[in-house]
């Protein structure tokens, strides 16, 4: 068991024991490719690593030995085209099995990996390629992806190689052909080419709901921070199938589909879906007899619109979610079908799981659990002072300059000024608001700029969204603050209805009355707008800032068009 190499203790008696005594040892030259993938391959060449399938009846099963040898071939290929330690490679691969092979190969080389989503346009690719000085790009053979990448290449002068996986494409190097020309032996680099735990391994671009995306860098020690994510929150089991539903372009992929899971010896189940169809996902979950599962709250909500009881999900022993807060109504309905609660995790692209529901204590439905033992977390006010029990504060990770935790990002890539400003002070401010109860549980309120200030009240969007979702008519809901000349802001609900419901003044009144009964009456939405779809980032988070901006712009235009009053 590889965990013994990194954890002095693996089992704990209580959350308090876990928080106080959990430690992770990080070797100076730790490299995920050599120290995890290759080590598992040496211990058992038949040990499964990845079960992959798609919507076209394709299935591939890989052992760690397979991944080890394929990543060696790929590392030799990348090396043959000039990729070396510190060079940047962007990958747009959705959930193709080649992602795992390429990522491990780049880690072995010491190159910097940039995962990217297949929804990027030419402008997005150009921005990322130039900002990070990418040397190569690896893409899935998808018409939209290839078209955008080809449009971006003339404006991306640092990209010297473009590689396609899946099928051949004219003008592109074909990945499968190229790696077959290479040796399956790749010796661990030494000297200046060897990697150190503090070298940059991975860069994520933030979702960019406001402003241009920032480049968040993680070091080679980052995978070890995800032991907590995988073993103690998602509760993956060695040699058992774990599924996290996410595109390879997002940090959630690192959370749930590669690092902590493989360190723990779990088998990753990857369903490369063309698009999210709840019934198809439920079919795969039942067919492959998964043991642990993690998905964003939105996916649970849409799966609940299907006949969940008709699928045999009894093999799944642990359910988890992250990405946005989990509404209690969704958890309660899921418990009714499966007999299991959904364990919530909270964090950002900047780190591993910061807070979560862990195994020792009962979970409180609606809370985001307790802090990971890796992080010293406090809730601070705008002046940097710790707030009291029951008071809202910004979630902050303390002492990151002198004692950086394993898993936390190490800075903003190629931007030392921003790194110094936001990371090298007394603490790292996540800009997410929460409050703590008397038993140590944290309750998420919202992003700093998502909190609604109405007539002197501070209203968090999550609690109103939870109340709205309790109503049978509501599939999805986004709560924002809309401008109001008297109150400053009023609560607005942007709502997606179930198919059997139609918008009407009567339904608006019914929803408003429902919220007044479910939570404090002053929090009810004075404005309700029905839409077919709620705007989200590429990673599935609600774009509340976009909704606010559109409402503010509508008010500005209205005021501009008003005739002058005498």
N, C-alpha and C positions, 0 to 999 in steps of 0.2 A: 504493500500500500504506500503510494508516494506521499500521502499526507504526513506520514511520520517524519519525512525529511524536512518538513517546513513548520510543523506545529509541535511544540513540546508537549502540549495536551490536546486531545481531540474531543474527549467526553467531558461534560460539565453537569453539575448537580442542579443548577438553578440559573436564572438569568443573571442574578447578582454575581455568581461564580464566573459565568461566561464573560460578563462585562469587565470584571476585575482581573481575570487571569488569562484571558485569551491572548496569545502572542503568536506572531508569525516571524520565522527566521528567513531572511532574504539573502541568499548567497550573492557575493559581489558580482559574479559573472552570470547571474541567472538569465537563462534564455528559454522561453517557452518551447521552442521547437526542439531543442536538444534535450532539455531537462524534464520535459513532460512527454511529448509525443514519442521521441526516440527511446526514452526510458521505458515507457509502457510496452513498446514494440520489443525491447530486449527481454522484458520480464515474461511476456506471453505473446508470441507472434500470432495467435489466433484471437486475441482479445478485440472485441468489436469496438469501433470508435464512432461510426456514422452510418445511419440508415437513411437513405435519400430516396424520395419519390416525387413524382409530379402529376399533373393532370392528364398526361398522355400515356399512362400505363407503363412508364419507365420506372425502374427501381434499381438502385445500386447499393451494395453493402460494402463498407470499407472497414478493415481492421486497422489498428494503430500501425502495424507493419506496412500496410498499403499506404497509409498517409505518410509515413516516414520515407518510403522509397519514392513515392510520387513527388513529395516536397523536395527531396534531394535532386531529382531530375529537373524540377522547376527552378530550384536555386541555381543549378548549373546553367540553365537556359537564361535566366535573368543576368547572371554573371557574364555570359557570352555576348550579351548585347550592351554590356557596359554598366549595368546596375551594380552599385557597391554600397558599402556601409554609409548611411546618412542620406542616400538618394531617396527621392519620394516617388511612390507609385500609387496612382489612383485606381480604384477598382469599382466598377458598376456591374455587379453580378447577381443582383436579386438574392435568390437562395440556391443558386447553382452549386453543385458539389465542388466545383473548381475553386470556390472562394476559400474553403478550408485549406486546400492544397497550396494555393498562392500565398495566403496569409502566413502559414507555417514556413514556407520557403523564404519569404521576405524577412521574417523574424530571424531565421538562421543566417541570412546574409547581413543582418543589421540595418536593412533598409527601413524607411519610414512608410507605413501603410496608411492610406487615406481611403476609408470606405465611403461610398457615395450611393445615393438612391437612384433608381432608374428613372425617376420623374424629373431629373434635372434637365433644364433647357440649355441651349447654346450659351446664353449669358451666364448661367450658373456654373457651367463647366469651365468657361474662360476665367471667371473670377477665381475659382478654386485652383485651377492649374497655375495661374500666374501668382496668386497669393502665396502658394506653397512651393512654387518652382518645381512642379511635377516633371519627372523625366520620362514617364511612360504611363499609359492608360490601358487597362484591361476591361473589356466590355462583353456583356452578354450579346448574342446575335439577335437583337430585337430591333425592328425597323425604326421605332422612335428613338431608341438609345443611339443607334449607329448614325442616324440622320443628325441628331443634335451634336454628337461627338465630331462628326466630319465637318460640320459647320464651325465648330469651335477650334479645330486644329490650326487653321491659318492664323488665328489670333492667340495661340498658345505656343509661343516660340520655344519654351523649354522642353516640350514634349517631343521626344525623338522617336518613340516607338508606340504604335497602337496595335493591340493584340485582341483577338476575338475568341470567345469560347462557344462551344455548342455545335456550330456549323461554320464552314468556310465563308469568307466574305471577301469580295474582290478588293484589293488594296490593303488588306489587313493581314498581319501574321496570324496563322491559325495555331492556337495554343496546343491542341492535342498533337498535331504533327510536329511542332517544334520540340516539345519535351521528349518525344520518342527518340529524338536524335541524341539525347543526353545520357550520361552515366547516372546510375542510381546511387552512386557513392558521392557524398559531399562531406568532407572533413570539417570539423568545427574550426572556424578561423582562429588564429592566434595573433599576438602582437597588436598592432594598430587596427587590424580588421576585426578583432574580437569585440564582443559587446560587453558593456558594463550595465549594471542594474539601473544606473541613472541616465543612460543614453535614451534619446527619443525613439520610441517604437511605433507609436500610433498617434494619428491626429484626427480628431472629429471636428467637423464644422457644425456649429450650433444651428438650431432650426431657423434662426433669423426672423422671428415674428416682428421685431423692430430693429431697424438698422441692418447693416451687412453682417453676415455670419462671422463669428470669431473662430479662430483655430485653437482648439483645446488640445494640448499635447500630453501624452501619457508615456511614462518610461517603461523599460523592460521589467520593472518590478510590478507593474500594474496588474497582470494576471493573478498574482498571489493575493491581491486585495479581494478578488472575487471568490475566494474560498468561503468567506462568510455568505456571500450572495447565493452560492450554489448549495453548500452543505447545510447551512443553518437557517436559511430563509426558504429557498426552493426545496430543500430536503431531498436532493437527488440521491440516488442509490447506485453503488457500483454495479456495473454490468446490466443495469436496467435502463429502459428508454425514457429520456426526458425530452419534452418539447417546449420551446419558447417560440411564440408566434411573432416574428419580426423579419423585416428586410435586412440584408447584410449591410445596408448603408447607414445603420443607426447604432448608437451606443448600446441599445437594448440587445443587439446581437452579441456584443461582447459580454453583456450581463448574463445572457441565457443560452447561448448556442456554441460556445467554444471554450472559454478560459477556465472558469471555476468548475464547469461540468467535467472537462477532460482531466483536470487535476484530481478530481474526486473519482475518476475512472468510470463515470456514467457514459451511456451510449446516447449520442445526440440523434434525435429524430428530426429530419428536415423535410418538410412538405413544401415543394417549390410550386405554390399555387399561382395560376395565371392572374387570378383576382380572388378576393375574399368572398367565398360563398359559404355561409354558415353551415348549411346541410353537408356540403362536401368535407368541411373541416371536421365535423362531428363523425362522419363516416370513417375518416382516416384515424381519428382518435380511438374509435371502437375497434377497427380492423387490426391495428398494430399493437393493441394492448399496452398502451403507455402506462408508466408508473407515476410520473410527475408531470405537471403541466403549468405553463405560465402564459398569460395573454393580457393585453390591455383591457380595461373595463368596457370599452366600446364593443369589443368582440364578444364578451360575455353577454352584453345587452342584446346584441343581434342574434346570438345563438339561442337566447331565451325566447325568441320569436318562433323558433322551430319546436318540433315535438321532441324535446330533449329526452323524455322518458322512453322513447322508442329506440334509443341508442344504448348499447351496453358499455357504460363507462366505469364499470365496477373495478377494473384493474387500476384505475387512477387513485392513488392513495393520498396525494397532496396537490392542492390547487393554489396558485399564486397569481398576483397581478401587480402591475406597476405602470407608470406612464402618466396616469391621472388618478385622483382619489377614487376609491371604490364606493359607490353609493350603497347604503345599507339594504335598500330594497333589492338590488341586484344580488347581493350576497344571500339574503334570506330566501329568494326564489331558487338560487342555485343549491343551497343547502337542502331545500325541499326535494330536489331531484336526486342529489348525490349523497346526502348525509354528511357532507363535508363543508366547512367554511372555506372561504377564499382568503389566503394569507396575503396581506398587503405589504408592499415594499415601497420605499420612497428614496429618490435620489436624482441625480442629474448626469448628463454626459461627462461632467467634471469628476466623477468618482464612481466607486462601487456603491452598493446599497448603503445609504446613510442611516435609515431607520426602517424597522420592519417588525412584523409579527413573528416572534421566534417561538420555539417549541415548548418552552418551560411554563409560560403563563397563558391563561385564557385570553383569547383575543377579545377586544372590545370593538364591536361592529361600528365602523365609521371612523375609528382612529387609525393612525398610521404606525402604531406600535411603539417600540422603544429603540434607542440608538444602538447602532452597531458598536461592538467593542473596539473597532479600529479608530473611532472618532470621538473626540471630546466635544460634545455639542452643547451649546447654550442658546437660549432665546434672548436676544438683545434688543433694546429700544434704539431709536434713531441717534441717541447720544452714545451708544456703545455700552449701556448699563444693562445688567441682567434683570429681566422682568420677573415678577412673582408668579406663583401658582395661579392658573386661570387667566393670566394676562397675555395678550398677544405680543409676540416679538418675532424678529427675523431669525431664521434658523442659521446659526453660524458655527463653523468648525474652528475651534480654538487652537492656538499655538502651531499653526501650519508652517511657520518659518523655521522654528528651531526643532520641531519634531514632526516632520511631514509623514502622514499615515500612508501605509501601503494601499494603493488603489486610487488615491486622490491625484488629480492632475498636477503636473509640475510647472505649468505656466501656459502662456499663450505663444504659440509657435511663431518664431521670427519677430516677436514683439516684446522686447524686454521691458519697455516702459509700462505697458499694460500689466505685465507680470508683476513688476515691482509695486504697482499701484494697488492691484486687487488681490494679490496672493502673498506678498511678503510683508504684510503688516502684522498686527496682533492676532487677526483671525480672518477667515474667508467667509464672506457674507453670501449666502445662497440667493438672497432676495426673495425667499419664500417665507410666508408668515404662518405661524402656528401658535398654539398654546398648549401648556402641559397641565394635566390634572394631578390630583394629590397622590395617585398611585404610579406616577411616572410615565403614563401614556401620553403621546403627542397627538394633537388634533390639528390637521392641516386646515388652513383658512384660505390661502390663495397666494398668488404672486403679489408682491408689494403694490404693483400698479393695477392689480385686478380687484383689490378691496374697494368696495363702494362706500362713499361717504355721503349719506343722505340725512339732511336735517340734523346734523350732529351725531348720528349713529354711524358706526362702522359695521358693514355687512359683508361677510365672506361669501363668495359665489357658491362654494361647494355645498354649504348647508341648505341653500335655497334650491340648488339643482337636485339635491337628494330628496327634498320634499316634493318637488315637481315629478320626479321619477316614480314616486309612490303611486301616482295616478295612472290608471289603466290606459289612458289615451296616449301617454307620452313614451316615445322611443328614446329620444335624445333631447337634451336641453343645455343651452349655454346661458348663464346669468352674467350680465354686464351692467355697468352703470351708464345710463343715458342722461345727457344734459337736461337740466331743468332750471328755469329762471328763478324759481322760488326756493327749491330744496337743494340746489347745486347739482345733485344727481338723484335719479330715481332708479329703482331696480327694473331692469328689462329682462324678459325671458324670450330667447329665440328657440323655437320648439319645432321638432320633427314629430308628427303624429303617426300613430299606427294607421294602417290602410283603412280600417273600418271606421275611422273617425274623420269628420270634416270640420274645418274652421267655422266658428260661428260666435256671435256675441255671447250666446248662452254658455258655450264651452269656455270662453275667456273668463266669465264670471265664476264658473264652476272651478276652474283651476286656481283662480285667485282665492276663493273661499277655502279650497283644499289646503293651500299653503298657510293661510291664516290659522288653520286648525293644527297643522303639523309642526309649525315653528312659531316664533314670536310674530304677532300680526304685523308689526312695522316692516317686516322683511318681505312682504308679499310683492310680487311683480306688478307694478302699476301699468307697465306696457308689456303686451304679449304679441310677438310676431311669429306667424307660422311660416315655415320654410320647408323646401324639399330636402335640403342638405345643409349642415352646419359647416362653415369653413374650418379646415384643419391644416396644420403643418404637414409636411411630408411624413413625419413620424407619428401622425395621428392625434396630436394634441390640439385642442380647440384654440382657434385664433381669436381670443377675446379682444385683443388689441385691434384687430381688423374691424370687428363689429363696432367697437367704440369709435374708431376713426370714422367709419361710414356714418354713424349717427351724428357725430360732431360736425362732419362736413354737410350733412343734410340740414342741420340747424343753421350753419353759417350761410348756406345758399338761400335758405328761407328768409333769414334776416336781411341779406343783401337785396333780395327782391321785394322787401316790404316798402311801400311808399313812405316818403318822409311825413312825419306827423307835425302839425302846426300847433 
